[in-house]
Amino acid sequence: MALIAKGRSNRSVADRLAISVKTVEGQVATIFSKLGLEEHPDDNRRVLAVIAYLDGRA
């Protein structure tokens, strides 16, 4: 979440951590799920997850 909070893309996070983009996507999806952030047309879950991270909830 720290890298995402810095505005990094999934690809950038994967490269930085030496893992696959699929792994990053899976982890991000898990975070969304744990925070109760469901998918919807105006998808701003990434921003909401970063806010939760910065507030110490993630």
N, CA, C and O atoms as a GROMACS GRO file, in nm:
protein
  232
    1MET      N    1   0.082  -0.118   0.000
    1MET     CA    2   0.000   0.000   0.000
    1MET      C    3   0.086   0.125   0.000
    1MET      O    4   0.047   0.227  -0.057
    2ALA      N    5   0.201   0.120   0.062
    2ALA     CA    6   0.287   0.238   0.064
    2ALA      C    7   0.326   0.280  -0.077
    2ALA      O    8   0.329   0.400  -0.107
    3LEU      N    9   0.356   0.185  -0.163
    3LEU     CA   10   0.393   0.218  -0.301
    3LEU      C   11   0.273   0.270  -0.378
    3LEU      O   12   0.286   0.362  -0.459
    4ILE      N   13   0.158   0.212  -0.355
    4ILE     CA   14   0.036   0.260  -0.421
    4ILE      C   15   0.004   0.400  -0.372
    4ILE      O   16  -0.038   0.485  -0.451
    5ALA      N   17   0.022   0.425  -0.243
    5ALA     CA   18  -0.003   0.558  -0.188
    5ALA      C   19   0.090   0.662  -0.251
    5ALA      O   20   0.056   0.780  -0.256
    6LYS      N   21   0.206   0.617  -0.298
    6LYS     CA   22   0.299   0.708  -0.365
    6LYS      C   23   0.264   0.726  -0.513
    6LYS      O   24   0.335   0.794  -0.586
    7GLY      N   25   0.153   0.664  -0.556
    7GLY     CA   26   0.106   0.681  -0.694
    7GLY      C   27   0.162   0.580  -0.792
    7GLY      O   28   0.149   0.598  -0.913
    8ARG      N   29   0.223   0.475  -0.742
    8ARG     CA   30   0.283   0.374  -0.831
    8ARG      C   31   0.175   0.288  -0.896
    8ARG      O   32   0.073   0.258  -0.833
    9SER      N   33   0.197   0.250  -1.019
    9SER     CA   34   0.107   0.160  -1.090
    9SER      C   35   0.133   0.017  -1.043
    9SER      O   36   0.233  -0.011  -0.976
   10ASN      N   37   0.041  -0.073  -1.078
   10ASN     CA   38   0.062  -0.213  -1.043
   10ASN      C   39   0.192  -0.265  -1.104
   10ASN      O   40   0.265  -0.340  -1.039
   11ARG      N   41   0.222  -0.226  -1.226
   11ARG     CA   42   0.346  -0.267  -1.294
   11ARG      C   43   0.468  -0.216  -1.217
   11ARG      O   44   0.564  -0.290  -1.197
   12SER      N   45   0.463  -0.090  -1.174
   12SER     CA   46   0.574  -0.032  -1.101
   12SER      C   47   0.594  -0.102  -0.966
   12SER      O   48   0.707  -0.128  -0.925
   13VAL      N   49   0.484  -0.132  -0.898
   13VAL     CA   50   0.492  -0.203  -0.771
   13VAL      C   51   0.553  -0.342  -0.793
   13VAL      O   52   0.641  -0.384  -0.718
   14ALA      N   53   0.506  -0.411  -0.896
   14ALA     CA   54   0.558  -0.545  -0.927
   14ALA      C   55   0.707  -0.540  -0.955
   14ALA      O   56   0.783  -0.622  -0.904
   15ASP      N   57   0.749  -0.445  -1.035
   15ASP     CA   58   0.892  -0.432  -1.068
   15ASP      C   59   0.974  -0.402  -0.942
   15ASP      O   60   1.080  -0.460  -0.922
   16ARG      N   61   0.925  -0.313  -0.860
   16ARG     CA   62   0.996  -0.273  -0.738
   16ARG      C   63   1.012  -0.389  -0.641
   16ARG      O   64   1.115  -0.404  -0.576
   17LEU      N   65   0.906  -0.473  -0.630
   17LEU     CA   66   0.908  -0.585  -0.536
   17LEU      C   67   0.955  -0.716  -0.598
   17LEU      O   68   0.962  -0.819  -0.530
   18ALA      N   69   0.987  -0.713  -0.727
   18ALA     CA   70   1.031  -0.832  -0.800
   18ALA      C   71   0.928  -0.944  -0.792
   18ALA      O   72   0.962  -1.059  -0.766
   19ILE      N   73   0.802  -0.908  -0.816
   19ILE     CA   74   0.692  -1.005  -0.821
   19ILE      C   75   0.613  -0.978  -0.948
   19ILE      O   76   0.637  -0.878  -1.017
   20SER      N   77   0.519  -1.067  -0.979
   20SER     CA   78   0.440  -1.048  -1.101
   20SER      C   79   0.330  -0.945  -1.081
   20SER      O   80   0.286  -0.918  -0.969
   21VAL      N   81   0.286  -0.888  -1.193
   21VAL     CA   82   0.175  -0.793  -1.189
   21VAL      C   83   0.050  -0.864  -1.138
   21VAL      O   84  -0.030  -0.806  -1.064
   22LYS      N   85   0.031  -0.990  -1.176
   22LYS     CA   86  -0.084  -1.069  -1.130
   22LYS      C   87  -0.084  -1.080  -0.978
   22LYS      O   88  -0.190  -1.073  -0.916
   23THR      N   89   0.032  -1.097  -0.918
   23THR     CA   90   0.042  -1.104  -0.772
   23THR      C   91   0.000  -0.972  -0.710
   23THR      O   92  -0.074  -0.970  -0.612
   24VAL      N   93   0.046  -0.863  -0.766
   24VAL     CA   94   0.008  -0.730  -0.715
   24VAL      C   95  -0.143  -0.713  -0.729
   24VAL      O   96  -0.209  -0.669  -0.634
   25GLU      N   97  -0.197  -0.746  -0.844
   25GLU     CA   98  -0.341  -0.732  -0.866
   25GLU      C   99  -0.420  -0.815  -0.764
   25GLU      O  100  -0.522  -0.770  -0.712
   26GLY      N  101  -0.372  -0.935  -0.736
   26GLY     CA  102  -0.438  -1.020  -0.638
   26GLY      C  103  -0.434  -0.960  -0.499
   26GLY      O  104  -0.533  -0.962  -0.426
   27GLN      N  105  -0.320  -0.906  -0.462
   27GLN     CA  106  -0.306  -0.845  -0.329
   27GLN      C  107  -0.392  -0.720  -0.316
   27GLN      O  108  -0.454  -0.697  -0.212
   28VAL      N  109  -0.397  -0.640  -0.423
   28VAL     CA  110  -0.480  -0.520  -0.422
   28VAL      C  111  -0.628  -0.561  -0.410
   28VAL      O  112  -0.703  -0.498  -0.335
   29ALA      N  113  -0.669  -0.663  -0.482
   29ALA     CA  114  -0.807  -0.712  -0.473
   29ALA      C  115  -0.839  -0.760  -0.332
   29ALA      O  116  -0.950  -0.737  -0.282
   30THR      N  117  -0.744  -0.825  -0.267
   30THR     CA  118  -0.764  -0.869  -0.129
   30THR      C  119  -0.780  -0.750  -0.036
   30THR      O  120  -0.866  -0.752   0.053
   31ILE      N  121  -0.700  -0.649  -0.055
   31ILE     CA  122  -0.711  -0.527   0.027
   31ILE      C  123  -0.848  -0.463   0.008
   31ILE      O  124  -0.913  -0.425   0.105
   32PHE      N  125  -0.891  -0.451  -0.118
   32PHE     CA  126  -1.023  -0.394  -0.146
   32PHE      C  127  -1.131  -0.473  -0.073
   32PHE      O  128  -1.221  -0.415  -0.012
   33SER      N  129  -1.122  -0.604  -0.081
   33SER     CA  130  -1.221  -0.691  -0.017
   33SER      C  131  -1.223  -0.673   0.134
   33SER      O  132  -1.330  -0.660   0.194
   34LYS      N  133  -1.106  -0.672   0.196
   34LYS     CA  134  -1.097  -0.657   0.341
   34LYS      C  135  -1.148  -0.522   0.388
   34LYS      O  136  -1.198  -0.509   0.500
   35LEU      N  137  -1.136  -0.420   0.302
   35LEU     CA  138  -1.186  -0.287   0.336
   35LEU      C  139  -1.334  -0.270   0.298
   35LEU      O  140  -1.392  -0.165   0.323
   36GLY      N  141  -1.392  -0.373   0.239
   36GLY     CA  142  -1.532  -0.367   0.199
   36GLY      C  143  -1.556  -0.274   0.081
   36GLY      O  144  -1.664  -0.217   0.068
   37LEU      N  145  -1.456  -0.259  -0.004
   37LEU     CA  146  -1.466  -0.170  -0.120
   37LEU      C  147  -1.510  -0.252  -0.240
   37LEU      O  148  -1.428  -0.318  -0.305
   38GLU      N  149  -1.639  -0.247  -0.269
   38GLU     CA  150  -1.694  -0.324  -0.380
   38GLU      C  151  -1.679  -0.248  -0.512
   38GLU      O  152  -1.674  -0.126  -0.515
   39GLU      N  153  -1.671  -0.324  -0.619
   39GLU     CA  154  -1.656  -0.268  -0.753
   39GLU      C  155  -1.786  -0.201  -0.796
   39GLU      O  156  -1.894  -0.256  -0.775
   40HIS      N  157  -1.775  -0.084  -0.856
   40HIS     CA  158  -1.891  -0.014  -0.911
   40HIS      C  159  -1.844   0.075  -1.026
   40HIS      O  160  -1.724   0.096  -1.043
   41PRO      N  161  -1.939   0.129  -1.108
   41PRO     CA  162  -1.900   0.204  -1.228
   41PRO      C  163  -1.803   0.320  -1.201
   41PRO      O  164  -1.710   0.340  -1.280
   42ASP      N  165  -1.823   0.395  -1.096
   42ASP     CA  166  -1.733   0.505  -1.062
   42ASP      C  167  -1.624   0.451  -0.970
   42ASP      O  168  -1.618   0.486  -0.852
   43ASP      N  169  -1.539   0.364  -1.027
   43ASP     CA  170  -1.445   0.287  -0.946
   43ASP      C  171  -1.330   0.372  -0.893
   43ASP      O  172  -1.236   0.404  -0.965
   44ASN      N  173  -1.341   0.409  -0.767
   44ASN     CA  174  -1.236   0.487  -0.701
   44ASN      C  175  -1.180   0.411  -0.581
   44ASN      O  176  -1.133   0.471  -0.484
   45ARG      N  177  -1.187   0.278  -0.587
   45ARG     CA  178  -1.142   0.195  -0.476
   45ARG      C  179  -0.994   0.215  -0.445
   45ARG      O  180  -0.955   0.210  -0.328
   46ARG      N  181  -0.914   0.238  -0.545
   46ARG     CA  182  -0.770   0.255  -0.522
   46ARG      C  183  -0.746   0.378  -0.434
   46ARG      O  184  -0.663   0.373  -0.343
   47VAL      N  185  -0.816   0.485  -0.461
   47VAL     CA  186  -0.803   0.607  -0.380
   47VAL      C  187  -0.854   0.581  -0.239
   47VAL      O  188  -0.790   0.621  -0.142
   48LEU      N  189  -0.969   0.515  -0.227
   48LEU     CA  190  -1.024   0.486  -0.094
   48LEU      C  191  -0.932   0.395  -0.014
   48LEU      O  192  -0.918   0.412   0.107
   49ALA      N  193  -0.868   0.299  -0.080
   49ALA     CA  194  -0.775   0.210  -0.012
   49ALA      C  195  -0.653   0.288   0.038
   49ALA      O  196  -0.604   0.263   0.148
   50VAL      N  197  -0.605   0.381  -0.041
   50VAL     CA  198  -0.490   0.463   0.000
   50VAL      C  199  -0.530   0.549   0.120
   50VAL      O  200  -0.452   0.564   0.214
   51ILE      N  201  -0.650   0.606   0.116
   51ILE     CA  202  -0.696   0.686   0.230
   51ILE      C  203  -0.702   0.600   0.355
   51ILE      O  204  -0.659   0.644   0.462
   52ALA      N  205  -0.755   0.479   0.343
   52ALA     CA  206  -0.761   0.388   0.458
   52ALA      C  207  -0.620   0.356   0.509
   52ALA      O  208  -0.597   0.352   0.630
   53TYR      N  209  -0.527   0.335   0.416
   53TYR     CA  210  -0.388   0.308   0.454
   53TYR      C  211  -0.329   0.426   0.531
   53TYR      O  212  -0.267   0.407   0.636
   54LEU      N  213  -0.350   0.545   0.480
   54LEU     CA  214  -0.295   0.664   0.544
   54LEU      C  215  -0.360   0.690   0.679
   54LEU      O  216  -0.298   0.749   0.768
   55ASP      N  217  -0.485   0.646   0.694
   55ASP     CA  218  -0.556   0.661   0.823
   55ASP      C  219  -0.520   0.548   0.920
   55ASP      O  220  -0.564   0.549   1.035
   56GLY      N  221  -0.440   0.452   0.874
   56GLY     CA  222  -0.399   0.342   0.961
   56GLY      C  223  -0.498   0.227   0.969
   56GLY      O  224  -0.490   0.144   1.060
   57ARG      N  225  -0.593   0.222   0.873
   57ARG     CA  226  -0.694   0.115   0.874
   57ARG      C  227  -0.658   0.000   0.785
   57ARG      O  228  -0.726  -0.103   0.787
   58ALA      N  229  -0.552   0.012   0.706
   58ALA     CA  230  -0.515  -0.097   0.614
   58ALA      C  231  -0.373  -0.140   0.641
   58ALA      O  232  -0.322  -0.230   0.574
   0.00000   0.00000   0.00000
